[in-house]
Amino acid sequence: MFLRTFGWSFGITLLGLAAAAYLWGADGFGIVLVLSVLEVSLSFDNAVINATVLRRMSPFWQRIFLTVGVLVAVFGMRLVFPLVVVALTAHIAPLTVLDLALDSSKTYHGQSYAEHLDAAHPAIAAFGAVFLLMIFLEFLCGEKEIRWISPLERCMERAGRMDRLPIVISLVALLLAARFFAGDRAETVLLAGIAGLITYLVATGLADRFESAGVPDEDAPPVVASASAGAASAGTGTASAAERSGRSAVQVAGKAAFVLFVYLEILDASFSFDGVVGAFAISQDIFQIALGLGIGAVYIRSLTVYLVRQGTLEDYVYLEHGAHYAIGALAVILMASIKYTIPEVVTGLIGVAFIALALLGSELRNRRAITGGGGESDGEGGESGHISVASRSIGL
């Protein structure tokens, strides 16, 4: 299973590093290697959140995520998207932006491509922060049969009975960020944040619509159908009761799976915004950045599929919680980064810490179940032994 899932990632790594050494020599090889390692180390929470959505998709669409999705992630989000952002925010013609990107010594209005991209950071951060904050709040306010930080989650679930609370909190956070962090870029931050909110609502709304409709996929086996799998919670990563109780999740296909696929690409973009901008501190060459971050993205996608096929989210029941808390922390960091410079290593360590604590908590829970202590009182109706105890290795 491990080699079958990660084998092609190893192959792409070897080809990518060989190309880097051939094109840019030892220095280029080192830069691409460092960027790849950084992308992987900073994106474990991304893989877990992706897995909560991917496990709801049919095997056909999981393969699409690993093939077409990788091309979109590498060339679209790591190469083309930054060019588009600079063109839109700096009001520069696309060909001029491309010319700036290809030659780091050139400037436009006194700024290089990397400087223009850095100037666009407030808008990028606001968009990504609101999008990720909505994911975290929808998860936190939604009803859960398994709770990790029980007092907080119970409180937020009760508060979440007030309709549209996550939207209200996200807009208040955006207003505060625009007021205290944005300075003369307040209007840009507000517009970008609202765009992030609209994108989230549209993506999850479409997921709800198509998943409930149950449109079959011509390319998928007839037994795979879309059903009452949780509606908008597909976008938020909140699993249904059936999934949490250890039963296999209903997999969607057709238009529903396509919408979830698009949502995964937007989610990947939200995670990668800061990394793409920060990569220019290591290299000014957009092709080195795209290659290094692309190799890292390939591993994250393979890890996502591995988590799904191993049933890791069912065995380690707090892992999903830890990933969502990491997302909430990332959203706060992105908003703060509108004004303050926050090292990427801080962001990465916070995410890794939440994932590690969630794994540890899940393992302790599993051991208590094995020794007859039963599961924790996670919530009303929570089953003490609902998980398949970790007979499989998580493989991390």
KADAJO-V815122 format. One record per helix or strand. SS is the DSSP state (H for helix, E for strand). FROM is the first residue (numbers start at 1). TO is the last residue. Records with the same first field share a line. If there is no record, write none. Layout:
SS->FROM-TO + FROM-TO
This chain:
H->2-41 + 44-54 + 59-66 + 68-90 + 94-102 + 113-119 + 121-141 + 150-159 + 165-180 + 183-213 + 233-236 + 241-244 + 254-281 + 286-310 + 312-315 + 319-336 + 344-370
E->57-57 + 108-108 + 111-111 + 252-252
